[in-house]
């Protein structure tokens, strides 16, 4: 009788502890969800999508696919234009400040400018035979910055002429790279550290370190004050660009990060994970704020709208090849 009483008490204690843990877990977002099934062969989400982004006015959403770049009307939920012409993998895309053009960098050794409204190809810039890792417009829209293995180039958008080239050890190791939003700094990955380069002089400004494992992806916050680095695994690192101060964000154990995006004000970092969940982190405290569960879908690309009210994600599942999700993050 005594043993039975002890067993019952033990079970009740375990149940009570479990209830407390559940109640202390971050609540899932109560969101307004839209899902778009994309055109056949669109290719978004087939394990290769690494970027989607909103236009500056928030009316369009562009995404890299295996066969080109799709541009969608956010309000009508339909494709607006399809941009194709690269002969190899597209690394990154960016909108011009006025939202009228898209620039794309590719492994085919070129980067291109496209008219968003009619989908026409406007210009091709040929340079790095190893391919261009990333491309970015300057804030005035007059100059295009490109980066490839060991070089940064400045191009005149209107004439197509190369205005300036800086050569150096910008990539001692192959990896992701990114321009800061103001176009003044270029970030590259060298195994387990991130190097920051002055775009105007070509000189190294700073090295960000503090992690042990190799960084796979690097991302500036919209204000350029923070950098997020994604490891080959389940850890995201955050650095303060000015001070170089490092802090880590841990995601769910034994699950891989498949995408990440900063909110427009840089206070939130969204990370998609292979457990089919999106986690929302406070970038100041690294505290987990909320999470969004996406049953059966693997999200591979994330982007916040310019007003910060909407989070978009591109993904796929065993039954749906290609889809884009839109969440109202205020609800």
C-alpha positions as CSV (number, residue, x, y, z in Angstrom):
1,X,0.0,0.0,0.0
2,X,2.9,2.3,0.9
3,X,4.6,1.6,-2.4
4,X,1.5,2.3,-4.3
5,X,1.1,5.7,-2.6
6,X,4.7,6.6,-3.4
7,X,4.1,5.7,-7.0
8,X,1.0,7.8,-7.3
9,X,2.7,10.8,-5.7
10,X,5.7,10.4,-8.0
11,X,3.4,10.4,-11.1
12,X,1.5,13.5,-9.8
13,X,4.8,15.4,-9.3
14,X,6.0,14.5,-12.9
15,X,2.7,15.7,-14.3
16,X,2.9,18.9,-12.4
17,X,6.5,19.6,-13.6
18,X,5.5,18.9,-17.2
19,X,2.6,21.3,-16.9
20,X,4.8,24.0,-15.6
21,X,7.3,23.5,-18.5
22,X,4.5,23.6,-21.1
23,X,3.1,26.8,-19.7
24,X,6.5,28.5,-19.7
25,X,7.1,27.7,-23.4
26,X,6.8,30.6,-25.9
27,X,3.4,30.7,-27.4
28,X,3.0,30.1,-31.1
29,X,2.0,33.2,-33.2
30,X,-1.7,33.5,-33.8
31,X,-1.3,34.6,-37.4
32,X,-3.3,35.3,-40.5
33,X,-1.8,32.8,-43.0
34,X,-1.9,32.9,-46.7
35,X,-0.4,30.2,-48.9
36,X,0.4,30.5,-52.6
37,X,0.9,27.4,-54.7
38,X,3.4,28.5,-57.3
39,X,3.3,27.9,-61.1
40,X,4.5,24.5,-62.3
41,X,8.3,24.2,-62.5
42,X,8.7,27.5,-60.6
43,X,11.4,25.8,-58.6
44,X,11.1,27.9,-55.4
45,X,11.7,25.8,-52.4
46,X,13.2,22.7,-54.2
47,X,16.0,22.6,-51.7
48,X,17.9,25.5,-53.4
49,X,16.0,28.6,-52.4
50,X,18.2,30.8,-50.2
51,X,16.6,34.2,-50.7
52,X,13.2,36.0,-51.0
53,X,12.8,39.7,-50.5
54,X,10.2,42.4,-50.6
55,X,10.4,45.5,-52.8
56,X,11.1,48.8,-51.0
57,X,7.4,49.7,-51.1
58,X,6.3,46.2,-49.9
59,X,4.0,45.6,-52.9
60,X,6.2,42.9,-54.6
61,X,8.0,39.8,-53.4
62,X,10.9,38.4,-55.4
63,X,12.3,34.9,-55.0
64,X,15.2,32.9,-56.6
65,X,14.2,29.6,-58.2
66,X,16.1,26.9,-60.0
67,X,15.1,28.4,-63.4
68,X,15.0,32.1,-62.8
69,X,13.6,34.8,-60.6
70,X,9.9,35.1,-59.9
71,X,8.3,38.4,-58.9
72,X,4.9,38.3,-57.2
73,X,2.2,40.9,-56.6
74,X,1.8,40.6,-52.8
75,X,-1.8,42.0,-52.8
76,X,-3.1,39.9,-55.7
77,X,-1.2,36.8,-54.8
78,X,-0.2,36.2,-58.4
79,X,3.1,36.2,-60.4
80,X,3.8,39.6,-61.9
81,X,7.0,38.8,-63.9
82,X,9.5,36.1,-64.5
83,X,13.2,36.9,-65.0
84,X,15.3,34.4,-66.8
85,X,18.7,34.5,-68.6
86,X,21.4,33.3,-66.3
87,X,23.1,30.1,-67.4
88,X,24.1,29.0,-63.9
89,X,23.0,29.2,-60.3
90,X,21.7,32.6,-59.1
91,X,23.4,33.6,-55.8
92,X,21.6,36.7,-54.7
93,X,19.1,39.4,-55.8
94,X,18.4,42.9,-54.7
95,X,15.9,45.7,-55.6
96,X,17.0,49.1,-56.6
97,X,16.1,51.8,-54.1
98,X,13.1,53.0,-56.2
99,X,11.9,49.4,-56.6
100,X,11.9,49.6,-60.4
101,X,14.8,47.3,-61.1
102,X,16.2,44.0,-59.7
103,X,19.9,43.1,-59.9
104,X,21.0,39.5,-59.8
105,X,24.4,37.8,-59.3
106,X,25.2,34.4,-60.6
107,X,27.8,31.7,-60.8
108,X,27.8,32.1,-64.6
109,X,30.3,35.0,-64.2
110,X,27.7,37.8,-64.8
111,X,25.3,39.9,-62.9
112,X,22.2,41.5,-64.5
113,X,19.7,44.2,-64.2
114,X,16.0,43.6,-64.9
115,X,13.0,45.8,-65.3
116,X,10.5,44.7,-62.7
117,X,7.4,46.0,-64.5
118,X,7.9,44.2,-67.8
119,X,10.4,41.6,-66.9
120,X,12.8,42.7,-69.6
121,X,16.6,42.3,-69.3
122,X,18.2,45.8,-69.2
123,X,22.0,45.1,-68.8
124,X,24.6,42.4,-68.3
125,X,27.8,43.0,-66.5
126,X,30.6,40.5,-67.2
127,X,33.6,40.2,-64.9
128,X,34.5,37.5,-62.4
129,X,35.1,34.2,-64.1
130,X,34.4,32.5,-60.8
131,X,31.0,34.0,-60.5
132,X,29.6,36.9,-58.5
133,X,28.6,36.1,-54.9
134,X,26.5,39.2,-54.2
135,X,25.3,42.4,-55.7
136,X,23.9,45.6,-54.2
137,X,22.8,49.1,-55.2
138,X,24.2,52.2,-53.5
139,X,21.6,54.2,-51.6
140,X,21.3,56.7,-54.5
141,X,20.7,53.9,-57.1
142,X,23.4,55.2,-59.4
143,X,26.1,52.7,-58.6
144,X,26.0,48.9,-58.5
145,X,28.4,47.0,-56.2
146,X,29.4,43.5,-57.1
147,X,31.7,41.0,-55.3
148,X,33.3,37.8,-56.4
149,X,36.4,35.8,-55.5
150,X,39.1,38.3,-54.4
151,X,37.5,41.4,-55.8
152,X,34.9,44.2,-55.3
153,X,33.7,46.2,-58.3
154,X,31.8,49.4,-58.7
155,X,29.7,49.9,-61.8
156,X,27.8,52.8,-63.3
157,X,24.2,51.7,-63.6
158,X,23.5,54.0,-66.6
159,X,26.6,53.4,-68.7
160,X,27.6,49.9,-67.5
161,X,31.2,51.0,-67.1
162,X,33.4,49.7,-64.3
163,X,34.1,52.7,-62.2
164,X,36.5,51.0,-59.7
165,X,37.9,47.6,-58.8
166,X,39.5,46.5,-55.6
167,X,41.5,43.3,-55.5
168,X,42.5,41.5,-52.4
169,X,42.0,38.4,-50.2
170,X,38.3,39.0,-49.8
171,X,37.6,35.3,-49.9
172,X,40.3,33.2,-48.5
173,X,37.7,30.5,-48.2
174,X,34.6,30.0,-50.4
175,X,31.5,31.1,-48.6
176,X,28.6,33.5,-48.4
177,X,29.0,37.3,-48.4
178,X,26.9,40.4,-48.0
179,X,27.0,44.2,-48.5
180,X,25.8,46.4,-45.7
181,X,22.6,48.4,-46.5
182,X,24.5,51.6,-47.0
183,X,26.9,49.9,-49.4
184,X,30.0,51.0,-47.4
185,X,31.0,47.6,-45.9
186,X,31.4,44.2,-47.4
187,X,31.3,41.1,-45.2
188,X,32.9,37.8,-46.1
189,X,33.2,34.5,-44.4
190,X,36.6,32.9,-43.7
191,X,35.8,29.6,-42.0
192,X,34.8,30.5,-38.4
193,X,35.2,34.3,-38.7
194,X,33.6,37.2,-40.6
195,X,35.8,39.8,-42.2
196,X,34.5,43.3,-42.8
197,X,36.0,45.3,-45.7
198,X,35.8,49.0,-46.6
199,X,34.1,49.2,-50.0
200,X,35.7,52.6,-50.7
201,X,39.3,51.7,-50.0
202,X,39.3,47.9,-50.3
203,X,41.0,47.6,-46.9
204,X,40.0,45.3,-44.1
205,X,38.2,47.2,-41.3
206,X,37.5,44.5,-38.7
207,X,37.3,40.8,-38.0
208,X,34.4,39.3,-36.1
209,X,35.1,36.2,-34.2
210,X,33.9,34.3,-31.1
211,X,32.5,31.1,-32.6
212,X,34.3,27.8,-33.0
213,X,32.5,26.2,-36.1
214,X,32.3,27.3,-39.7
215,X,29.9,30.0,-40.7
216,X,27.7,29.2,-43.7
217,X,25.6,32.4,-44.2
218,X,26.1,36.1,-43.2
219,X,23.3,38.7,-43.0
220,X,23.3,42.5,-42.1
221,X,20.5,44.0,-40.2
222,X,18.6,46.7,-42.1
223,X,20.2,49.4,-40.1
224,X,23.7,47.9,-40.7
225,X,24.5,47.8,-36.9
226,X,24.2,44.0,-36.5
227,X,25.4,40.9,-38.4
228,X,24.0,37.5,-38.0
229,X,26.1,34.4,-38.9
230,X,24.5,31.0,-39.4
231,X,26.6,28.0,-38.6
232,X,26.5,24.6,-40.3
233,X,24.0,23.4,-37.8
234,X,21.7,24.8,-35.2
235,X,23.5,27.9,-34.0
236,X,23.1,31.6,-35.0
237,X,25.7,34.1,-34.0
238,X,25.1,37.8,-33.6
239,X,27.7,40.6,-33.6
240,X,27.6,44.3,-33.0
241,X,29.3,45.7,-36.1
242,X,30.7,48.8,-34.3
243,X,32.0,47.2,-31.1
244,X,32.5,43.6,-32.5
245,X,30.8,42.3,-29.4
246,X,29.6,38.7,-30.0
247,X,26.5,36.8,-28.6
248,X,25.1,33.5,-29.7
249,X,21.5,32.4,-30.3
250,X,20.8,28.7,-29.9
251,X,18.0,27.1,-31.9
252,X,16.4,23.7,-31.2
253,X,18.9,21.0,-30.6
254,X,19.8,18.6,-33.4
255,X,17.9,20.6,-36.0
256,X,19.4,22.6,-38.8
257,X,18.7,26.3,-39.6
258,X,17.3,26.6,-43.1
259,X,16.7,30.4,-43.3
260,X,16.8,33.7,-41.4
261,X,15.7,37.3,-41.7
262,X,15.9,40.5,-39.6
263,X,12.9,42.7,-38.9
264,X,13.1,46.2,-40.5
265,X,14.2,47.8,-37.1
266,X,16.7,45.0,-36.4
267,X,15.1,44.1,-33.0
268,X,13.9,40.7,-34.1
269,X,15.6,37.9,-36.0
270,X,13.4,35.2,-37.5
271,X,15.0,31.8,-38.1
272,X,13.5,28.8,-40.0
273,X,14.4,25.4,-38.8
274,X,14.2,21.8,-40.1
275,X,11.7,21.0,-37.3
276,X,9.2,22.9,-39.5
277,X,9.1,25.8,-37.1
278,X,10.0,29.5,-37.4
279,X,11.6,31.0,-34.2
280,X,11.5,34.7,-33.4
281,X,14.4,36.0,-31.4
282,X,15.0,39.3,-29.5
283,X,18.3,40.4,-30.9
284,X,19.2,42.4,-27.8
285,X,18.6,39.8,-25.2
286,X,18.7,36.7,-27.5
287,X,15.5,35.6,-25.8
288,X,13.0,33.4,-27.8
289,X,9.9,35.6,-28.2
290,X,7.5,33.5,-30.3
291,X,7.4,30.6,-32.7
292,X,5.4,29.7,-35.8
293,X,4.7,26.0,-36.5
294,X,4.3,25.1,-40.2
295,X,3.1,21.4,-40.3
296,X,4.7,19.3,-43.0
297,X,6.5,22.3,-44.7
298,X,10.2,23.0,-44.7
299,X,10.8,26.8,-45.0
300,X,14.0,27.7,-46.9
301,X,13.7,31.5,-47.3
302,X,12.4,34.3,-45.0
303,X,11.7,38.0,-45.5
304,X,10.0,40.7,-43.5
305,X,7.9,43.4,-45.3
306,X,9.3,46.9,-45.0
307,X,6.7,47.9,-42.5
308,X,7.5,44.9,-40.3
309,X,3.9,43.7,-40.3
310,X,4.3,40.7,-42.6
311,X,6.7,37.8,-42.6
312,X,7.0,35.8,-45.8
313,X,8.5,32.3,-46.2
314,X,9.2,30.1,-49.2
315,X,9.0,26.4,-48.7
316,X,8.0,22.9,-49.9
317,X,6.6,19.6,-48.5
318,X,6.3,16.0,-49.6
319,X,2.9,16.8,-51.3
320,X,3.4,20.5,-52.4
321,X,6.5,21.2,-54.4
322,X,6.4,25.0,-54.1
323,X,4.6,27.4,-51.9
324,X,5.0,30.9,-50.4
325,X,3.5,31.7,-47.0
326,X,2.5,35.1,-45.6
327,X,2.0,35.7,-41.9
328,X,0.5,38.8,-40.2
329,X,2.9,38.9,-37.3
330,X,0.8,41.4,-35.4
331,X,-1.9,38.9,-34.6
